[in-house]
Amino acid sequence: MMYYDKLIFDLSTPERKGYSLPNYDIPEHKINPGLCREDDLLLPEVSELETLRHYTNVSFKNFGIEKGFYPLGSCTMKYNPKINQDISNLPAFHLHPYQPIKSVQGNLEIYYETQRILSELSGLDEFTLNPYAGAHGELVGLMIMKKYHHDRGDFKRTKVIVPDSAHGTNPASAAVAGFDIIEVKSNVDGTVHIEDLETVLSDEIAGIMLTNPNTVGIFEKDILEISRLVHEAGGLLYYDGANLNPILGVARPGDMGFDIMHINLHKTFSTPHGGGGPGSGPVGVKEFLRPYLPKPVVVKTVNGFDIEMDNDTTIGQISHFYGNFGVVIKAYTYLLTVGKEHFEYVGKLSVLNANYIKESLKDVYELPIESVCKHEFVFNGLRDKTQHVTTLDIAKRLLDYDVHPPTIYFPLVIKEALMIEPPETESKQTVDHFINVMRTVAEEARTNPELVKGAPYTTVVKRLDEAKAARQPIVKYRDLL
């Protein structure tokens, strides 16, 4: 974004203005001198037309799901119909959070019905829509886990088990919640190593964090055994909902034995989460954990819908008011549009797309896990590594073909990981085009490796020193002068 800011400053001409403010009849008010700036604010001086053209051109340079294929593994960057956004923009939903309960009955009904639908899809008994994002939902779920153990006087349970193939937010969220992390080994396909799990189970374990299918797209076939072992040890099962998309309408985390889960509402049921928000990370629990859900809680009464604030066992309030209501509206629209009878196609079509790409490319890209995958799979770079073309080189070259690169170098258990997730919203034509581009890049790597190693060539920003960009970012225009 700093590059584009420099461009608009380059257009700047002294005394040029792009706004006009109406006359006002408000009396002059002097600001406390201590609150005033000492120097003039550095702003570009451009006309309205120049500003319009600038930001329109910037939008063309940005990549999003509306522009092209976005096979970002583990992130489900799928298209959702614009009706979701249209409905959320209706004036009827632009309400004030302090309005009387009687005046927001429709909004509360949407909250309540969304909670019930999520419960039916997930197999969990009750949901809160208050968390602002998936990682926030993880933290809330772990806070519930901790309070459950503490209320039973079980203060020894200070450890959470996390597989070595897990999403990075899992150990991070557990640490923020005050738990120690116990890593358990994975099998070659990323599934939990049962024997290793048994060695770490003890009366100090609060629970285990899993996603199913796992991070490399393989369904955890031993999930019922894992559930039995952890529960017999006194721990709880937490489901990371990042990979919920491929099992929608087919399998439910609650039926697998999970006690707590979060759902990335903003990517599974609403809008892709790229671009920085807003998000939503509802948390669901089994009945015995219902009292710990954060307040406020939307409930149905004989007189309509109400907000329950008085709860002595809750973990407390974790967000302002009731979470991101706009995302809930979009998700509710999506849920009703798809309908109960069609949700099974969401998972099945995403699984079909993933396996089709995997089988079409495994002759030129190394496939470390041969079995049938679910929504995503991982290549280990090119099969032919003689030219030393890396996964990073492949990702950069894909940009020249207007394809967003898949997730790279994750999970860490695969050295040259290239994680590909083609969601159910992509057509066979789009998937075939992606396959052709991937084969083209593989051929370029064989015949002209320096071309691939120097990519990208058609983007606004070329190959960066990524370590320096991460550690010494330029975050304001003045540094570029």
SEVEX-676088 format. One record per residue (C-alpha): y, x, z; residue number from 0; chain. Coordinates in nm, 3 decimals, always signed. Each point is the difference from the previous one (the first is absolute). Example, Ala and Ser with C-alpha at 12.3 -4.5 7.8 and 13.67 -1.06 7.14 Angstrom:
% residues 2
- y x z pos unit
- -0.450 +1.230 +0.780 0 A
- +0.344 +0.137 -0.066 1 A
//
This chain:
% residues 481
- y x z pos unit
- +0.000 +0.000 +0.000 0 A
- +0.237 +0.293 +0.065 1 A
- -0.028 +0.095 -0.368 2 A
- +0.126 -0.342 -0.104 3 A
- +0.281 +0.013 +0.260 4 A
- +0.121 +0.319 -0.165 5 A
- +0.008 -0.180 -0.335 6 A
- +0.228 -0.275 +0.126 7 A
- +0.230 +0.260 +0.157 8 A
- +0.014 +0.172 -0.337 9 A
- +0.137 -0.326 -0.141 10 A
- +0.270 -0.013 +0.265 11 A
- +0.367 +0.003 -0.103 12 A
- +0.284 +0.002 +0.259 13 A
- +0.166 -0.338 +0.064 14 A
- -0.259 -0.193 -0.202 15 A
- -0.124 -0.311 +0.179 16 A
- -0.289 -0.237 -0.050 17 A
- +0.089 -0.274 +0.246 18 A
- +0.269 -0.250 +0.087 19 A
- +0.031 -0.162 +0.341 20 A
- +0.171 -0.335 +0.059 21 A
- +0.313 -0.025 +0.209 22 A
- -0.075 -0.070 +0.362 23 A
- +0.189 -0.172 +0.279 24 A
- -0.165 +0.181 +0.289 25 A
- +0.252 +0.175 +0.228 26 A
- -0.002 +0.379 -0.012 27 A
- -0.230 +0.153 +0.257 28 A
- +0.031 +0.359 +0.106 29 A
- -0.324 +0.187 +0.041 30 A
- -0.049 +0.226 +0.298 31 A
- +0.098 +0.349 -0.125 32 A
- -0.318 +0.140 +0.151 33 A
- -0.202 -0.208 -0.245 34 A
- +0.191 +0.113 -0.310 35 A
- -0.113 +0.268 -0.245 36 A
- +0.188 +0.327 +0.002 37 A
- -0.057 +0.058 -0.372 38 A
- +0.008 -0.239 -0.294 39 A
- -0.340 -0.136 -0.096 40 A
- -0.137 +0.163 -0.315 41 A
- -0.073 -0.286 -0.239 42 A
- -0.024 -0.012 -0.379 43 A
- +0.296 -0.162 -0.175 44 A
- -0.152 -0.197 -0.288 45 A
- +0.056 -0.330 -0.176 46 A
- -0.223 -0.304 +0.043 47 A
- -0.143 +0.045 -0.351 48 A
- -0.081 +0.367 +0.061 49 A
- -0.169 -0.090 +0.327 50 A
- -0.202 -0.274 -0.166 51 A
- -0.118 +0.232 -0.278 52 A
- -0.078 +0.280 +0.242 53 A
- -0.226 -0.198 +0.229 54 A
- -0.163 -0.183 -0.289 55 A
- -0.092 +0.338 -0.152 56 A
- -0.125 +0.119 +0.339 57 A
- -0.227 -0.304 +0.022 58 A
- -0.151 +0.088 -0.338 59 A
- -0.086 +0.347 +0.131 60 A
- -0.173 -0.137 +0.309 61 A
- -0.374 -0.073 -0.014 62 A
- -0.139 -0.324 +0.137 63 A
- -0.282 -0.245 -0.049 64 A
- +0.214 -0.192 -0.252 65 A
- +0.029 +0.310 -0.220 66 A
- -0.354 +0.130 -0.018 67 A
- -0.344 +0.054 +0.150 68 A
- +0.011 +0.110 +0.364 69 A
- -0.356 +0.107 +0.100 70 A
- +0.105 +0.141 +0.337 71 A
- -0.323 +0.037 +0.197 72 A
- -0.015 -0.156 +0.347 73 A
- +0.325 -0.189 -0.056 74 A
- -0.085 -0.305 -0.215 75 A
- +0.315 +0.011 -0.213 76 A
- -0.067 -0.327 -0.178 77 A
- +0.227 -0.245 -0.176 78 A
- +0.076 -0.327 +0.171 79 A
- +0.161 -0.295 -0.183 80 A
- +0.377 -0.025 +0.017 81 A
- -0.032 -0.351 +0.139 82 A
- -0.065 +0.165 +0.338 83 A
- +0.348 +0.153 -0.008 84 A
- +0.157 -0.315 -0.144 85 A
- -0.133 -0.214 +0.283 86 A
- +0.110 +0.246 +0.269 87 A
- +0.352 -0.005 -0.147 88 A
- +0.042 -0.376 +0.039 89 A
- +0.306 -0.084 +0.213 90 A
- -0.216 -0.215 +0.228 91 A
- -0.160 +0.316 +0.138 92 A
- +0.328 +0.180 +0.072 93 A
- +0.020 -0.108 +0.360 94 A
- +0.129 +0.151 +0.322 95 A
- -0.261 +0.115 +0.255 96 A
- +0.192 -0.168 +0.283 97 A
- -0.008 -0.343 -0.158 98 A
- -0.148 -0.278 +0.215 99 A
- -0.378 -0.031 -0.027 100 A
- +0.029 -0.352 -0.135 101 A
- +0.202 +0.124 -0.298 102 A
- -0.255 +0.260 -0.112 103 A
- -0.321 -0.199 +0.014 104 A
- -0.077 +0.071 -0.365 105 A
- +0.031 +0.375 +0.051 106 A
- -0.219 -0.007 +0.309 107 A
- -0.261 -0.202 -0.189 108 A
- -0.009 +0.271 -0.268 109 A
- -0.050 +0.261 +0.273 110 A
- -0.276 -0.200 +0.160 111 A
- -0.180 -0.083 -0.325 112 A
- +0.020 +0.363 -0.114 113 A
- -0.159 +0.109 +0.327 114 A
- -0.281 -0.253 -0.046 115 A
- -0.069 +0.104 -0.360 116 A
- -0.013 +0.367 +0.096 117 A
- -0.244 -0.086 +0.277 118 A
- -0.227 -0.179 -0.245 119 A
- +0.009 +0.286 -0.251 120 A
- -0.058 +0.271 +0.261 121 A
- -0.234 -0.161 +0.253 122 A
- +0.239 +0.076 +0.286 123 A
- +0.103 -0.288 +0.229 124 A
- +0.375 +0.042 +0.039 125 A
- +0.285 +0.189 -0.169 126 A
- +0.351 +0.113 +0.076 127 A
- +0.240 +0.051 -0.290 128 A
- +0.252 +0.198 +0.205 129 A
- -0.075 +0.364 -0.102 130 A
- +0.233 +0.138 -0.266 131 A
- -0.251 +0.212 -0.194 132 A
- -0.361 +0.111 -0.018 133 A
- +0.050 +0.306 +0.221 134 A
- +0.193 -0.219 +0.245 135 A
- -0.296 -0.237 +0.000 136 A
- -0.234 +0.290 +0.078 137 A
- +0.212 +0.092 +0.301 138 A
- +0.006 -0.361 +0.120 139 A
- -0.378 -0.026 -0.034 140 A
- -0.050 +0.318 +0.199 141 A
- +0.242 -0.121 +0.268 142 A
- -0.215 -0.314 +0.028 143 A
- -0.310 +0.217 +0.027 144 A
- +0.155 +0.206 +0.278 145 A
- +0.123 -0.299 +0.200 146 A
- -0.338 -0.169 -0.028 147 A
- -0.171 +0.299 +0.161 148 A
- +0.273 +0.046 +0.261 149 A
- -0.009 -0.365 +0.105 150 A
- -0.372 +0.045 +0.069 151 A
- +0.079 +0.306 +0.213 152 A
- -0.166 +0.226 -0.256 153 A
- +0.256 +0.282 -0.001 154 A
- -0.249 +0.268 -0.106 155 A
- +0.002 -0.125 -0.360 156 A
- +0.260 +0.234 -0.145 157 A
- -0.167 +0.102 -0.326 158 A
- -0.015 -0.158 -0.346 159 A
- -0.257 +0.099 -0.263 160 A
- +0.128 +0.062 -0.353 161 A
- -0.219 +0.115 -0.294 162 A
- +0.105 +0.320 -0.176 163 A
- +0.048 -0.202 -0.321 164 A
- +0.240 -0.253 +0.159 165 A
- +0.353 -0.085 -0.105 166 A
- +0.252 +0.234 +0.156 167 A
- +0.173 -0.284 +0.181 168 A
- -0.309 -0.062 +0.214 169 A
- +0.012 +0.314 +0.216 170 A
- +0.381 -0.011 -0.007 171 A
- +0.013 -0.358 +0.130 172 A
- -0.262 +0.073 +0.265 173 A
- +0.199 +0.301 +0.119 174 A
- +0.323 -0.200 +0.017 175 A
- -0.185 -0.263 +0.206 176 A
- -0.093 +0.274 +0.246 177 A
- -0.364 +0.055 -0.093 178 A
- -0.185 +0.325 -0.058 179 A
- -0.169 +0.026 -0.340 180 A
- -0.372 +0.065 -0.040 181 A
- -0.093 +0.084 -0.358 182 A
- -0.342 -0.104 -0.123 183 A
- -0.162 +0.152 -0.307 184 A
- -0.055 -0.187 -0.324 185 A
- -0.298 +0.007 -0.232 186 A
- +0.051 +0.128 -0.354 187 A
- +0.107 -0.349 -0.110 188 A
- +0.262 -0.031 +0.275 189 A
- -0.203 -0.240 +0.213 190 A
- -0.032 +0.060 +0.373 191 A
- -0.265 +0.249 +0.108 192 A
- -0.192 -0.216 +0.248 193 A
- -0.163 +0.291 +0.187 194 A
- +0.336 +0.171 +0.046 195 A
- +0.151 -0.329 +0.119 196 A
- -0.269 -0.035 +0.264 197 A
- +0.083 +0.343 +0.144 198 A
- +0.365 -0.092 +0.070 199 A
- -0.052 -0.346 +0.149 200 A
- +0.065 -0.015 +0.372 201 A
- +0.180 -0.200 +0.269 202 A
- +0.321 +0.179 -0.109 203 A
- +0.004 -0.160 -0.345 204 A
- +0.251 -0.283 -0.041 205 A
- -0.103 -0.077 -0.357 206 A
- -0.047 +0.113 -0.357 207 A
- +0.232 -0.041 -0.300 208 A
- -0.163 -0.070 -0.336 209 A
- +0.077 -0.144 -0.338 210 A
- -0.274 -0.161 -0.203 211 A
- -0.037 +0.080 -0.287 212 A
- +0.088 +0.349 +0.111 213 A
- +0.260 +0.236 -0.140 214 A
- -0.216 +0.109 -0.293 215 A
- -0.081 -0.360 -0.090 216 A
- -0.353 -0.021 +0.141 217 A
- -0.108 -0.296 +0.211 218 A
- -0.112 +0.095 +0.350 219 A
- -0.357 -0.130 -0.024 220 A
- -0.073 +0.087 +0.364 221 A
- +0.299 -0.190 +0.137 222 A
- -0.212 -0.236 +0.213 223 A
- -0.176 +0.298 +0.160 224 A
- +0.336 +0.170 +0.062 225 A
- +0.127 -0.323 +0.156 226 A
- -0.304 -0.021 +0.227 227 A
- +0.029 +0.360 +0.115 228 A
- +0.373 -0.012 +0.073 229 A
- -0.019 -0.336 +0.178 230 A
- -0.295 +0.110 +0.212 231 A
- +0.208 +0.300 +0.103 232 A
- +0.279 -0.236 +0.111 233 A
- +0.237 +0.076 -0.288 234 A
- +0.174 -0.225 -0.252 235 A
- +0.002 +0.011 -0.381 236 A
- +0.333 +0.024 -0.182 237 A
- +0.018 -0.084 -0.371 238 A
- +0.261 +0.175 -0.213 239 A
- +0.090 -0.270 -0.253 240 A
- +0.122 +0.239 -0.269 241 A
- -0.324 -0.053 -0.194 242 A
- -0.033 -0.376 +0.050 243 A
- +0.071 -0.086 -0.365 244 A
- -0.350 +0.066 -0.143 245 A
- -0.188 -0.217 +0.252 246 A
- +0.227 -0.307 -0.010 247 A
- -0.206 -0.314 -0.025 248 A
- -0.324 +0.198 +0.018 249 A
- -0.019 +0.163 +0.345 250 A
- +0.203 -0.025 +0.322 251 A
- +0.077 +0.273 +0.258 252 A
- -0.054 -0.247 +0.284 253 A
- -0.357 -0.059 -0.116 254 A
- -0.061 +0.376 -0.001 255 A
- +0.078 +0.023 +0.371 256 A
- +0.367 +0.104 -0.006 257 A
- +0.207 -0.117 +0.298 258 A
- +0.348 +0.092 -0.125 259 A
- +0.148 +0.053 -0.344 260 A
- +0.329 +0.026 -0.180 261 A
- +0.073 -0.127 -0.349 262 A
- +0.251 +0.158 -0.236 263 A
- +0.147 -0.337 -0.089 264 A
- +0.258 +0.161 -0.227 265 A
- -0.257 +0.153 -0.233 266 A
- -0.315 -0.211 +0.024 267 A
- +0.167 -0.341 -0.002 268 A
- +0.359 +0.041 -0.106 269 A
- +0.179 +0.286 -0.174 270 A
- -0.086 +0.367 -0.060 271 A
- +0.140 +0.208 +0.282 272 A
- +0.145 +0.282 -0.210 273 A
- +0.374 +0.049 +0.031 274 A
- +0.033 -0.004 +0.375 275 A
- -0.045 -0.358 +0.115 276 A
- +0.025 -0.251 +0.141 277 A
- -0.356 -0.015 +0.128 278 A
- -0.215 -0.207 +0.230 279 A
- -0.310 +0.094 +0.197 280 A
- -0.153 -0.307 +0.167 281 A
- -0.255 +0.072 +0.272 282 A
- -0.307 -0.213 +0.056 283 A
- -0.229 -0.006 +0.302 284 A
- -0.316 -0.167 +0.125 285 A
- +0.042 -0.284 +0.248 286 A
- -0.044 +0.215 +0.313 287 A
- +0.303 +0.210 -0.103 288 A
- +0.228 -0.292 -0.085 289 A
- +0.195 +0.024 +0.332 290 A
- +0.116 +0.352 -0.090 291 A
- +0.175 -0.087 -0.328 292 A
- +0.370 +0.090 -0.001 293 A
- +0.255 -0.272 +0.065 294 A
- +0.145 -0.220 -0.136 295 A
- -0.304 -0.197 -0.119 296 A
- +0.029 -0.300 -0.231 297 A
- -0.218 -0.285 +0.126 298 A
- -0.077 -0.356 -0.111 299 A
- +0.061 -0.280 +0.251 300 A
- -0.026 -0.377 -0.003 301 A
- +0.373 -0.012 -0.078 302 A
- +0.000 +0.252 -0.284 303 A
- +0.034 +0.379 +0.017 304 A
- +0.139 +0.210 +0.280 305 A
- +0.057 +0.361 +0.101 306 A
- -0.189 +0.121 +0.303 307 A
- +0.188 +0.267 +0.193 308 A
- -0.151 -0.019 +0.351 309 A
- -0.318 +0.202 +0.009 310 A
- -0.075 +0.233 +0.290 311 A
- -0.282 +0.180 -0.180 312 A
- +0.177 +0.082 -0.328 313 A
- +0.073 +0.359 -0.101 314 A
- +0.364 -0.115 -0.028 315 A
- +0.243 -0.035 -0.286 316 A
- -0.040 +0.253 -0.281 317 A
- +0.253 -0.128 -0.254 318 A
- +0.324 -0.194 -0.023 319 A
- -0.077 -0.370 -0.008 320 A
- -0.305 -0.071 -0.220 321 A
- -0.048 +0.295 -0.238 322 A
- +0.103 +0.009 -0.366 323 A
- +0.018 -0.368 -0.087 324 A
- +0.078 +0.061 -0.369 325 A
- -0.330 +0.185 -0.046 326 A
- -0.187 -0.280 +0.177 327 A
- +0.150 -0.255 -0.243 328 A
- -0.109 +0.208 -0.299 329 A
- -0.349 +0.047 +0.142 330 A
- -0.034 -0.371 +0.078 331 A
- +0.096 -0.082 -0.358 332 A
- -0.260 +0.249 -0.126 333 A
- -0.271 -0.141 +0.228 334 A
- +0.060 -0.355 -0.121 335 A
- +0.025 +0.107 -0.365 336 A
- -0.335 +0.180 +0.002 337 A
- -0.168 -0.268 +0.205 338 A
- -0.309 +0.014 +0.219 339 A
- -0.238 -0.052 -0.291 340 A
- +0.132 +0.299 -0.198 341 A
- +0.034 +0.279 +0.255 342 A
- -0.345 +0.139 -0.075 343 A
- +0.126 +0.103 -0.347 344 A
- +0.265 +0.226 +0.154 345 A
- -0.261 +0.230 +0.148 346 A
- -0.254 -0.027 -0.281 347 A
- +0.246 +0.080 -0.279 348 A
- +0.147 +0.299 +0.184 349 A
- -0.354 +0.133 +0.051 350 A
- -0.080 -0.056 -0.367 351 A
- +0.311 +0.188 -0.115 352 A
- -0.070 +0.296 +0.229 353 A
- -0.362 +0.043 -0.106 354 A
- +0.091 -0.039 -0.369 355 A
- +0.251 +0.287 +0.020 356 A
- -0.236 +0.214 +0.208 357 A
- -0.289 -0.032 -0.243 358 A
- +0.227 +0.051 -0.302 359 A
- +0.142 +0.330 +0.122 360 A
- -0.275 +0.169 +0.201 361 A
- -0.104 +0.211 -0.299 362 A
- +0.335 +0.186 +0.004 363 A
- +0.104 -0.036 +0.367 364 A
- -0.224 +0.116 +0.284 365 A
- -0.141 -0.292 +0.199 366 A
- -0.115 +0.115 +0.346 367 A
- -0.130 -0.344 +0.103 368 A
- -0.222 -0.163 -0.262 369 A
- -0.070 -0.334 +0.168 370 A
- +0.167 -0.331 -0.087 371 A
- +0.349 -0.010 +0.147 372 A
- +0.213 -0.290 +0.110 373 A
- +0.374 -0.010 -0.079 374 A
- +0.059 +0.374 -0.038 375 A
- -0.179 +0.327 -0.059 376 A
- +0.076 +0.372 +0.010 377 A
- -0.041 +0.267 -0.266 378 A
- -0.011 +0.367 +0.100 379 A
- +0.228 +0.119 -0.277 380 A
- -0.128 +0.089 -0.347 381 A
- -0.365 +0.077 -0.069 382 A
- +0.109 +0.303 -0.203 383 A
- +0.192 +0.216 +0.246 384 A
- -0.006 +0.317 -0.211 385 A
- +0.366 -0.038 -0.100 386 A
- +0.109 -0.041 +0.366 387 A
- +0.182 -0.327 -0.067 388 A
- +0.044 -0.167 +0.338 389 A
- +0.020 -0.360 +0.114 390 A
- +0.375 +0.048 +0.050 391 A
- +0.033 +0.109 -0.365 392 A
- -0.187 -0.310 -0.115 393 A
- +0.219 -0.227 +0.211 394 A
- +0.320 +0.153 -0.139 395 A
- -0.124 -0.027 -0.359 396 A
- -0.079 -0.371 +0.043 397 A
- +0.373 -0.058 +0.055 398 A
- +0.065 +0.101 -0.360 399 A
- -0.220 -0.290 -0.108 400 A
- +0.187 -0.254 +0.216 401 A
- -0.289 -0.034 +0.243 402 A
- +0.062 +0.034 +0.371 403 A
- -0.237 +0.266 +0.138 404 A
- -0.281 -0.107 +0.233 405 A
- +0.002 +0.126 +0.358 406 A
- -0.080 +0.371 +0.000 407 A
- -0.154 +0.238 +0.254 408 A
- -0.107 -0.286 +0.224 409 A
- -0.239 -0.050 +0.165 410 A
- -0.011 +0.357 +0.125 411 A
- -0.381 +0.008 -0.010 412 A
- +0.019 +0.038 -0.381 413 A
- +0.178 +0.320 -0.106 414 A
- +0.156 -0.110 -0.333 415 A
- +0.013 -0.369 +0.084 416 A
- +0.135 -0.240 -0.260 417 A
- -0.023 -0.347 +0.157 418 A
- +0.022 -0.286 -0.250 419 A
- +0.044 -0.368 +0.086 420 A
- +0.040 -0.251 -0.284 421 A
- +0.069 -0.340 +0.163 422 A
- -0.121 -0.335 -0.125 423 A
- +0.330 -0.080 -0.170 424 A
- -0.048 +0.262 -0.274 425 A
- -0.147 -0.108 -0.335 426 A
- -0.278 +0.175 -0.189 427 A
- +0.260 +0.110 -0.258 428 A
- +0.204 +0.177 +0.268 429 A
- -0.309 +0.156 +0.153 430 A
- -0.121 +0.119 -0.342 431 A
- +0.340 +0.156 -0.067 432 A
- -0.019 +0.186 +0.331 433 A
- -0.349 +0.125 -0.083 434 A
- +0.124 +0.130 -0.337 435 A
- +0.295 +0.177 +0.164 436 A
- -0.229 +0.163 +0.258 437 A
- -0.232 +0.120 -0.278 438 A
- +0.298 +0.133 -0.196 439 A
- +0.122 +0.200 +0.299 440 A
- -0.350 +0.136 +0.057 441 A
- -0.012 +0.115 -0.364 442 A
- +0.345 +0.158 +0.031 443 A
- -0.118 +0.186 +0.311 444 A
- -0.288 +0.144 -0.205 445 A
- +0.190 +0.091 -0.317 446 A
- +0.357 +0.060 +0.119 447 A
- -0.005 +0.047 +0.379 448 A
- +0.354 +0.141 +0.020 449 A
- +0.132 -0.329 -0.137 450 A
- -0.153 -0.188 +0.292 451 A
- +0.101 +0.261 +0.257 452 A
- +0.366 -0.030 -0.105 453 A
- +0.020 -0.380 +0.014 454 A
- +0.187 -0.228 +0.029 455 A
- +0.237 +0.031 -0.297 456 A
- +0.135 -0.353 -0.057 457 A
- +0.112 -0.089 +0.353 458 A
- +0.351 +0.030 +0.141 459 A
- -0.120 +0.250 +0.260 460 A
- -0.242 +0.267 -0.118 461 A
- -0.255 +0.201 +0.203 462 A
- +0.135 +0.062 +0.349 463 A
- -0.063 +0.258 +0.267 464 A
- -0.161 -0.269 +0.216 465 A
- -0.018 +0.207 +0.317 466 A
- +0.373 +0.073 -0.019 467 A
- +0.081 -0.360 -0.091 468 A
- -0.182 -0.117 +0.313 469 A
- +0.141 +0.261 +0.237 470 A
- +0.353 +0.047 -0.139 471 A
- +0.098 -0.326 -0.169 472 A
- +0.352 -0.049 -0.132 473 A
- +0.098 -0.336 +0.143 474 A
- +0.366 -0.034 -0.095 475 A
- +0.213 +0.056 -0.306 476 A
- +0.241 +0.242 +0.170 477 A
- -0.278 +0.260 +0.022 478 A
- -0.020 +0.000 -0.380 479 A
- +0.369 +0.087 -0.052 480 A
//
